[in-house]
Amino acid sequence: MKTMQIRSLLLSALIGIAVAGCSDRGSETPNRQQGSGLSSASYFEVATPVKGSIFSLGEPIQVTISPKGNAPEVDSVEVFLDGEKYTTQTELSFTWDSEGAMVGRRIVRMVVYSGDKKEALRFSTTLKSDIVPETWGYQVVSRYPHDTKAFTQGLIFQDGFLYEGTGQVGQSVLRKLNHQSGEVLLQDDLDATMFGEGITRVGDDIIQITWKARTGIVYDYNTLEEKSRFTYSTEGWGLTYTGEELVMSDGSNKLHFLNADSYVLNRTIDVYDDQGPVKNLNELEMIDGHLYANVWMTDKIAKIEVETGRVLAYIDMTGLLPENERNGQEDVLNGIAYDADKKRVYLTGKNWPALFEVQWFKKS
């Protein structure tokens, strides 16, 4: 059974004042040059926001730098948000309009210039979602047989067939199925030491990630023969494709976006609702421009806005598989596949006896 590893989130930390020097004010990280720089003394500190502050996305945030008693006259202040230049001004305070930012932990860096000297200050704060997620329900359209030995970790629907990636060491496979009968049409077994995880299709390839081996496997879409492998730096849980990037979950509230050709990490975003971080994100699926994620060990599916990381809705799948058909182990909901041609959603779970075609609807 997978051991859940939950990263702790630093809500709002005021990081110590750093000093450095540079002649180029357009760079976020100044480099010391001969004849310029600061003494070891610090003349300024961040007064607001106070340590521990949490804001909603779009909320105006007042940032104030407070000079100490012997502070020199300020020429200008450069402000960087998450490494990007935000503004240059002469005042020691400004209002950060967080509209359009990403949810999660955001870094604000300020460089105060006084003559030929400068002082860098930096703090972090947390933005949670500014909306209350909608609640969706479901209705079952059809029920089909599913292999109870399949520890489902990844699920996709392509060209009329179901493709499934399964987990457990020594039992992990990638296979092509007749979704109506459950018949296995093609199968490739993973190395006996690997724990298979999410899958997705990119062009003529199917890609499967692994849990702790941190290895991705690239297969030929038509034959399921292995073509190549790549590595990544986190655990691998769920995987999907936006049409431009691969998206991978790692069991936390983070989503990692990889280049679909080189598999290099492009960026990482946090996922938050109006209460805080949404952890245990597992199997993933892109449906009509939004990301859907199983929340591990629950009967909930989160609908996520890819641009911001906000949870737009929770789909309550309670009762999809009755308790008397479960084995009482880790047989939780995990597996979302979308038939884009016919607009059909298929769901299953780990070691479930059934695959369901469902329709979702808004409840509130």
C-alpha positions as CSV (number, residue, x, y, z in Angstrom):
1,M,0.0,0.0,0.0
2,K,1.2,3.4,-0.9
3,T,2.5,5.4,2.2
4,M,1.1,8.9,2.1
5,Q,3.7,11.6,2.3
6,I,2.3,15.0,3.0
7,R,4.5,18.1,2.7
8,S,4.0,20.7,5.3
9,L,3.2,24.1,3.9
10,L,4.9,27.2,5.2
11,L,2.0,29.6,5.5
12,S,3.8,32.9,5.9
13,A,7.4,33.3,6.7
14,L,9.3,36.5,7.1
15,I,12.7,35.6,5.8
16,G,15.9,37.3,7.1
17,I,17.2,40.3,5.4
18,A,19.9,39.6,2.8
19,V,22.5,42.0,1.5
20,A,24.2,42.1,-1.9
21,G,25.4,44.6,-4.5
22,C,24.8,45.2,-8.2
23,S,25.0,47.9,-10.9
24,D,22.1,46.3,-12.9
25,R,18.8,47.2,-11.2
26,G,16.9,45.0,-13.6
27,S,18.2,41.8,-12.1
28,E,16.3,40.1,-9.2
29,T,19.5,38.8,-7.6
30,P,22.1,41.6,-7.4
31,N,25.8,40.7,-7.7
32,R,28.4,42.6,-5.6
33,Q,30.7,44.7,-7.7
34,Q,33.8,46.7,-6.7
35,G,33.0,50.1,-5.3
36,S,29.3,49.4,-4.5
37,G,27.3,47.4,-2.0
38,L,26.0,47.7,1.5
39,S,27.7,47.5,4.9
40,S,26.7,44.6,7.1
41,A,24.2,46.9,8.9
42,S,20.5,46.6,8.0
43,Y,18.5,49.7,7.8
44,F,15.0,48.5,6.8
45,E,12.5,45.8,7.7
46,V,9.2,44.6,6.4
47,A,6.4,46.0,8.6
48,T,3.4,44.6,6.7
49,P,2.0,42.1,5.9
50,V,2.7,40.6,9.4
51,K,4.0,37.1,9.8
52,G,1.4,34.5,9.3
53,S,-0.9,36.5,7.1
54,I,-3.1,34.6,4.6
55,F,-5.0,36.4,1.9
56,S,-7.6,35.4,-0.7
57,L,-6.7,35.6,-4.4
58,G,-7.4,39.1,-5.7
59,E,-7.4,40.7,-2.3
60,P,-5.3,43.9,-2.2
61,I,-2.2,43.4,0.0
62,Q,-0.5,46.4,1.7
63,V,3.2,46.0,1.7
64,T,5.2,48.4,3.9
65,I,8.9,48.8,4.5
66,S,9.8,50.4,7.8
67,P,13.1,52.3,8.1
68,K,15.1,52.0,11.3
69,G,16.4,55.0,13.3
70,N,19.6,55.4,11.4
71,A,18.3,54.6,7.9
72,P,19.7,56.5,5.0
73,E,17.5,58.4,2.5
74,V,15.9,56.1,0.0
75,D,16.4,56.8,-3.8
76,S,14.2,54.0,-5.1
77,V,12.7,50.5,-4.4
78,E,12.5,47.7,-6.9
79,V,9.8,45.1,-6.3
80,F,9.8,41.5,-7.6
81,L,6.9,39.1,-7.3
82,D,7.9,35.4,-7.7
83,G,11.0,36.5,-9.5
84,E,9.3,38.8,-12.0
85,K,9.7,42.6,-12.0
86,Y,6.6,44.2,-10.5
87,T,7.4,47.9,-10.1
88,T,10.1,50.5,-9.3
89,Q,9.1,53.4,-7.0
90,T,10.4,55.9,-4.5
91,E,7.9,55.2,-1.7
92,L,8.5,52.5,1.0
93,S,4.9,51.1,0.7
94,F,2.8,49.9,-2.1
95,T,-0.4,47.9,-2.6
96,W,-0.1,44.5,-4.3
97,D,-3.2,43.7,-6.3
98,S,-3.1,39.9,-6.3
99,E,-5.7,39.6,-9.0
100,G,-4.4,37.1,-11.6
101,A,-1.8,35.6,-9.3
102,M,-1.4,31.9,-8.6
103,V,-2.7,30.5,-5.3
104,G,-0.2,29.2,-2.8
105,R,3.0,30.5,-1.4
106,R,4.1,33.6,-3.2
107,I,7.5,35.3,-2.8
108,V,7.9,39.1,-2.6
109,R,11.4,40.6,-2.9
110,M,12.4,44.2,-2.6
111,V,15.7,46.0,-3.2
112,V,16.1,49.4,-1.5
113,Y,18.6,51.7,-3.1
114,S,20.3,54.5,-1.1
115,G,23.1,56.2,-3.1
116,D,25.7,53.6,-4.1
117,K,24.3,51.1,-1.6
118,K,21.4,48.7,-1.6
119,E,19.6,46.4,0.8
120,A,17.5,43.4,-0.2
121,L,14.4,42.3,1.8
122,R,12.2,39.2,1.1
123,F,9.1,37.7,2.6
124,S,6.5,35.1,1.6
125,T,2.8,35.0,2.0
126,T,0.0,32.6,1.1
127,L,-2.9,33.2,-1.3
128,K,-5.9,30.9,-0.9
129,S,-8.7,30.6,-3.4
130,D,-11.2,33.4,-3.5
131,I,-14.2,31.2,-4.5
132,V,-16.2,28.6,-2.7
133,P,-16.1,25.4,-4.8
134,E,-19.3,24.2,-6.4
135,T,-20.7,20.8,-5.4
136,W,-21.5,18.4,-8.2
137,G,-23.3,15.1,-8.1
138,Y,-23.5,12.2,-10.6
139,Q,-25.7,9.6,-12.2
140,V,-24.5,6.2,-13.5
141,V,-25.1,5.6,-17.2
142,S,-23.6,2.2,-17.6
143,R,-21.6,-0.4,-15.5
144,Y,-19.0,-2.7,-17.0
145,P,-16.8,-5.5,-15.5
146,H,-13.4,-4.6,-14.1
147,D,-10.5,-6.8,-13.0
148,T,-10.5,-6.9,-9.2
149,K,-6.7,-7.6,-9.3
150,A,-6.0,-4.3,-11.0
151,F,-4.7,-1.8,-8.6
152,T,-5.7,1.1,-10.9
153,Q,-3.3,4.0,-11.0
154,G,-3.9,5.5,-14.4
155,L,-6.8,5.4,-16.9
156,I,-7.3,6.9,-20.4
157,F,-9.8,6.3,-23.2
158,Q,-8.5,6.5,-26.7
159,D,-9.9,5.5,-30.1
160,G,-12.7,3.4,-28.6
161,F,-10.4,1.5,-26.2
162,L,-9.5,1.8,-22.5
163,Y,-5.9,1.9,-21.4
164,E,-5.0,1.2,-17.8
165,G,-1.9,1.5,-15.7
166,T,-1.7,-0.5,-12.5
167,G,0.4,-0.5,-9.4
168,Q,1.9,-2.7,-6.7
169,V,5.5,-4.0,-6.9
170,G,5.7,-7.1,-9.1
171,Q,2.1,-6.6,-10.4
172,S,2.4,-3.3,-12.3
173,V,1.3,-3.3,-15.9
174,L,0.2,-1.2,-18.8
175,R,-2.6,-2.7,-20.8
176,K,-5.2,-2.0,-23.6
177,L,-8.7,-3.2,-22.8
178,N,-12.1,-3.7,-24.3
179,H,-13.9,-1.4,-21.9
180,Q,-17.3,-3.2,-22.2
181,S,-16.1,-6.7,-21.5
182,G,-12.8,-6.0,-19.6
183,E,-10.9,-8.2,-22.1
184,V,-7.2,-7.5,-22.1
185,L,-6.1,-6.9,-25.7
186,L,-2.4,-5.9,-25.2
187,Q,-0.2,-5.8,-22.1
188,D,3.3,-4.8,-21.0
189,D,4.6,-5.8,-17.6
190,L,6.8,-3.3,-15.7
191,D,10.1,-4.3,-14.1
192,A,9.4,-6.3,-11.0
193,T,10.9,-3.6,-8.8
194,M,8.7,-0.8,-10.1
195,F,5.3,0.5,-8.8
196,G,3.3,1.8,-11.8
197,E,1.4,5.0,-11.6
198,G,-0.4,7.4,-13.9
199,I,-0.6,7.2,-17.7
200,T,-1.4,9.5,-20.6
201,R,-1.1,9.7,-24.4
202,V,1.0,12.1,-26.3
203,G,0.9,11.7,-30.1
204,D,2.1,8.2,-31.0
205,D,3.3,7.5,-27.4
206,I,1.8,6.4,-24.1
207,I,3.7,7.6,-21.1
208,Q,3.6,5.9,-17.7
209,I,5.2,7.1,-14.5
210,T,6.3,5.2,-11.5
211,W,6.0,5.9,-7.8
212,K,9.4,5.8,-6.0
213,A,11.6,4.8,-8.9
214,R,11.0,8.3,-10.3
215,T,11.2,6.9,-13.8
216,G,8.9,7.5,-16.7
217,I,8.4,4.9,-19.4
218,V,7.5,5.8,-23.0
219,Y,5.6,3.2,-25.0
220,D,4.5,2.9,-28.6
221,Y,0.8,3.7,-28.7
222,N,0.0,0.9,-31.1
223,T,2.0,-2.0,-29.8
224,L,2.7,-1.0,-26.1
225,E,6.4,-1.8,-26.7
226,E,8.8,0.2,-24.6
227,K,10.6,2.9,-26.5
228,S,12.6,4.9,-23.9
229,R,12.7,6.1,-20.3
230,F,13.3,9.4,-18.5
231,T,13.6,10.5,-14.9
232,Y,12.1,13.2,-12.7
233,S,12.9,14.5,-9.2
234,T,9.6,13.8,-7.3
235,E,7.4,10.9,-6.5
236,G,5.1,10.1,-9.4
237,W,1.3,9.7,-8.8
238,G,-1.1,10.9,-11.5
239,L,-0.3,12.0,-15.1
240,T,-2.2,13.7,-17.8
241,Y,-1.6,15.9,-20.9
242,T,-2.9,19.4,-21.5
243,G,-2.2,19.4,-25.2
244,E,1.0,21.3,-24.5
245,E,2.5,20.0,-21.3
246,L,2.5,16.9,-19.2
247,V,1.0,17.4,-15.7
248,M,2.1,15.2,-12.8
249,S,0.9,14.9,-9.2
250,D,3.1,13.7,-6.4
251,G,0.5,13.1,-3.6
252,S,0.8,16.6,-2.2
253,N,-1.1,19.8,-3.3
254,K,1.4,20.4,-6.0
255,L,1.2,19.8,-9.7
256,H,4.3,19.6,-11.9
257,F,4.2,20.7,-15.5
258,L,6.8,19.0,-17.8
259,N,7.9,19.6,-21.3
260,A,6.1,17.0,-23.4
261,D,9.1,16.4,-25.6
262,S,12.1,16.6,-23.2
263,Y,10.3,15.8,-20.0
264,V,12.1,18.6,-18.3
265,L,10.2,20.4,-15.5
266,N,8.8,23.7,-16.7
267,R,6.9,24.9,-13.6
268,T,5.1,23.8,-10.4
269,I,1.8,25.2,-9.1
270,D,-0.1,24.8,-5.9
271,V,-3.7,23.7,-5.6
272,Y,-5.9,25.5,-3.1
273,D,-9.6,25.9,-2.3
274,D,-11.1,28.6,-0.1
275,Q,-10.0,26.8,3.0
276,G,-6.4,26.1,2.2
277,P,-4.2,23.6,0.3
278,V,-5.9,20.5,-1.3
279,K,-3.5,17.6,-0.6
280,N,-3.4,14.0,-1.7
281,L,-4.0,14.8,-5.4
282,N,-3.7,11.5,-7.3
283,E,-5.0,10.3,-10.7
284,L,-5.5,13.1,-13.2
285,E,-7.5,13.8,-16.4
286,M,-7.9,16.8,-18.6
287,I,-11.5,17.4,-19.7
288,D,-12.5,20.4,-21.8
289,G,-9.7,22.6,-20.6
290,H,-10.0,21.8,-16.9
291,L,-8.0,19.4,-14.7
292,Y,-9.8,16.7,-12.7
293,A,-8.0,15.0,-9.9
294,N,-8.9,12.1,-7.6
295,V,-8.3,13.1,-4.0
296,W,-6.7,10.0,-2.5
297,M,-8.6,8.0,0.1
298,T,-11.8,9.9,-0.6
299,D,-14.8,9.7,-2.9
300,K,-14.1,13.3,-4.1
301,I,-12.9,14.5,-7.5
302,A,-11.5,18.1,-7.6
303,K,-12.1,20.2,-10.7
304,I,-9.0,22.5,-10.9
305,E,-8.4,25.7,-12.9
306,V,-5.0,25.1,-14.5
307,E,-4.2,28.8,-14.8
308,T,-4.4,29.6,-11.1
309,G,-4.6,26.3,-9.2
310,R,-8.0,27.1,-7.7
311,V,-10.5,24.3,-7.1
312,L,-13.6,25.2,-9.0
313,A,-15.8,22.3,-7.9
314,Y,-15.8,19.0,-5.9
315,I,-17.6,16.1,-7.4
316,D,-19.1,13.9,-4.7
317,M,-18.9,10.3,-5.9
318,T,-20.1,8.8,-2.6
319,G,-21.9,5.5,-3.2
320,L,-20.6,4.9,-6.7
321,L,-19.3,1.5,-5.6
322,P,-21.4,0.2,-2.6
323,E,-19.5,-0.7,0.6
324,N,-20.6,-4.3,0.3
325,E,-18.6,-4.6,-2.9
326,R,-15.4,-3.2,-1.4
327,N,-12.7,-5.3,0.2
328,G,-12.0,-2.9,3.0
329,Q,-8.4,-2.3,2.0
330,E,-7.2,0.6,-0.2
331,D,-10.0,0.0,-2.8
332,V,-10.6,3.7,-3.2
333,L,-11.9,5.7,-6.2
334,N,-8.9,6.2,-8.6
335,G,-9.2,6.3,-12.3
336,I,-10.7,9.0,-14.6
337,A,-10.9,8.5,-18.3
338,Y,-12.6,10.8,-20.9
339,D,-13.9,9.8,-24.3
340,A,-13.5,13.2,-26.0
341,D,-15.2,12.1,-29.2
342,K,-18.5,11.1,-27.5
343,K,-18.1,13.2,-24.4
344,R,-18.3,10.3,-22.0
345,V,-16.6,10.0,-18.5
346,Y,-15.5,6.6,-17.2
347,L,-14.5,6.0,-13.5
348,T,-13.1,3.1,-11.5
349,G,-11.1,2.4,-8.4
350,K,-8.3,0.3,-7.1
351,N,-9.3,-3.4,-7.2
352,W,-12.9,-2.4,-8.0
353,P,-15.1,-5.0,-9.7
354,A,-16.7,-2.4,-12.0
355,L,-16.0,0.4,-14.5
356,F,-18.7,3.1,-14.6
357,E,-19.8,5.5,-17.3
358,V,-21.2,8.5,-15.4
359,Q,-22.6,11.9,-16.0
360,W,-21.9,14.8,-13.7
361,F,-24.3,17.6,-12.8
362,K,-24.1,20.7,-10.6
363,K,-25.8,20.5,-7.2
364,S,-24.9,23.9,-5.8
